[in-house]
Amino acid sequence: MTRLVVHIDRLVLHGVAPSDRAALARALQQELQQQLAEPGALQRWTALDSRPRLQVAPLRDAPPGGAALGAALARHLCAEAK
């Protein structure tokens, strides 16, 4: 069994209210788990093993704060890894 550990070193979120942080983090984690559970996702990510870091383009037209933003970030991150 292959294990994938995702470590987000830095996440810059301009304009996100401090009260939205917990909901954003939960939604980001939940959506990443769902995205990584899809067929082929683990293989795509493990193929990136030779890259020490994945820099992701800025997310444009993001939904405002909280859970919606967390889920959108996770989808964006997974799309960038393809």
C-alpha positions as a Markdown table, in Angstrom:
| # | Residue | x | y | z |
|---|---|---|---|---|
| 1 | Met | 0.0 | 0.0 | 0.0 |
| 2 | Thr | 1.3 | 3.4 | -1.0 |
| 3 | Arg | 0.9 | 6.2 | 1.5 |
| 4 | Leu | 0.7 | 9.8 | 0.5 |
| 5 | Val | 1.4 | 12.6 | 2.9 |
| 6 | Val | 0.5 | 16.1 | 1.8 |
| 7 | His | 2.2 | 18.9 | 3.7 |
| 8 | Ile | 1.1 | 22.5 | 2.9 |
| 9 | Asp | 4.0 | 24.6 | 3.9 |
| 10 | Arg | 2.5 | 28.0 | 3.1 |
| 11 | Leu | -1.0 | 29.0 | 2.1 |
| 12 | Val | -1.5 | 32.7 | 1.5 |
| 13 | Leu | -5.2 | 33.8 | 1.7 |
| 14 | His | -5.8 | 37.5 | 1.3 |
| 15 | Gly | -9.1 | 38.7 | 2.6 |
| 16 | Val | -10.2 | 35.6 | 4.6 |
| 17 | Ala | -11.7 | 36.4 | 7.9 |
| 18 | Pro | -10.1 | 34.8 | 10.9 |
| 19 | Ser | -13.5 | 33.3 | 11.9 |
| 20 | Asp | -13.4 | 31.3 | 8.6 |
| 21 | Arg | -10.1 | 29.6 | 9.2 |
| 22 | Ala | -11.4 | 26.5 | 10.9 |
| 23 | Ala | -14.2 | 25.8 | 8.4 |
| 24 | Leu | -11.7 | 26.5 | 5.5 |
| 25 | Ala | -9.2 | 24.0 | 7.0 |
| 26 | Arg | -11.8 | 21.3 | 7.5 |
| 27 | Ala | -13.2 | 21.7 | 4.0 |
| 28 | Leu | -9.7 | 21.7 | 2.5 |
| 29 | Gln | -8.8 | 18.5 | 4.3 |
| 30 | Gln | -12.1 | 16.7 | 3.4 |
| 31 | Glu | -12.0 | 17.7 | -0.2 |
| 32 | Leu | -8.4 | 16.6 | -0.6 |
| 33 | Gln | -9.3 | 13.2 | 0.9 |
| 34 | Gln | -12.1 | 12.9 | -1.6 |
| 35 | Gln | -10.0 | 14.0 | -4.6 |
| 36 | Leu | -7.2 | 11.7 | -3.6 |
| 37 | Ala | -9.6 | 8.7 | -3.3 |
| 38 | Glu | -10.6 | 9.0 | -6.9 |
| 39 | Pro | -9.2 | 6.3 | -9.3 |
| 40 | Gly | -5.7 | 7.2 | -10.5 |
| 41 | Ala | -5.2 | 10.1 | -8.2 |
| 42 | Leu | -2.7 | 8.4 | -6.0 |
| 43 | Gln | -0.6 | 7.3 | -9.1 |
| 44 | Arg | -0.6 | 10.9 | -10.4 |
| 45 | Trp | 0.6 | 12.2 | -7.1 |
| 46 | Thr | 3.3 | 9.6 | -6.5 |
| 47 | Ala | 4.6 | 10.3 | -10.0 |
| 48 | Leu | 5.4 | 13.8 | -8.7 |
| 49 | Asp | 7.8 | 12.1 | -6.2 |
| 50 | Ser | 10.9 | 13.4 | -8.0 |
| 51 | Arg | 9.7 | 17.0 | -7.4 |
| 52 | Pro | 10.5 | 18.3 | -4.0 |
| 53 | Arg | 7.8 | 20.9 | -4.1 |
| 54 | Leu | 4.6 | 21.6 | -6.1 |
| 55 | Gln | 4.0 | 25.2 | -6.7 |
| 56 | Val | 0.4 | 26.0 | -7.6 |
| 57 | Ala | -0.8 | 28.9 | -9.6 |
| 58 | Pro | -3.0 | 31.4 | -7.8 |
| 59 | Leu | -6.7 | 30.5 | -7.5 |
| 60 | Arg | -8.7 | 33.1 | -9.5 |
| 61 | Asp | -12.3 | 33.8 | -8.9 |
| 62 | Ala | -12.4 | 32.0 | -5.6 |
| 63 | Pro | -15.6 | 31.7 | -3.6 |
| 64 | Pro | -15.6 | 33.9 | -0.5 |
| 65 | Gly | -14.2 | 32.4 | 2.7 |
| 66 | Gly | -15.0 | 29.3 | 4.8 |
| 67 | Ala | -15.9 | 25.9 | 3.5 |
| 68 | Ala | -16.6 | 26.8 | -0.1 |
| 69 | Leu | -13.1 | 28.3 | -0.4 |
| 70 | Gly | -11.4 | 25.3 | 1.3 |
| 71 | Ala | -13.1 | 22.9 | -1.1 |
| 72 | Ala | -12.2 | 25.1 | -4.1 |
| 73 | Leu | -8.6 | 25.2 | -3.0 |
| 74 | Ala | -8.4 | 21.4 | -2.7 |
| 75 | Arg | -9.9 | 21.0 | -6.2 |
| 76 | His | -7.5 | 23.5 | -7.6 |
| 77 | Leu | -4.5 | 21.9 | -6.0 |
| 78 | Cys | -5.5 | 18.5 | -7.4 |
| 79 | Ala | -6.0 | 19.9 | -10.8 |
| 80 | Glu | -2.6 | 21.5 | -10.8 |
| 81 | Ala | -1.0 | 18.1 | -9.9 |
| 82 | Lys | -2.3 | 16.5 | -13.1 |
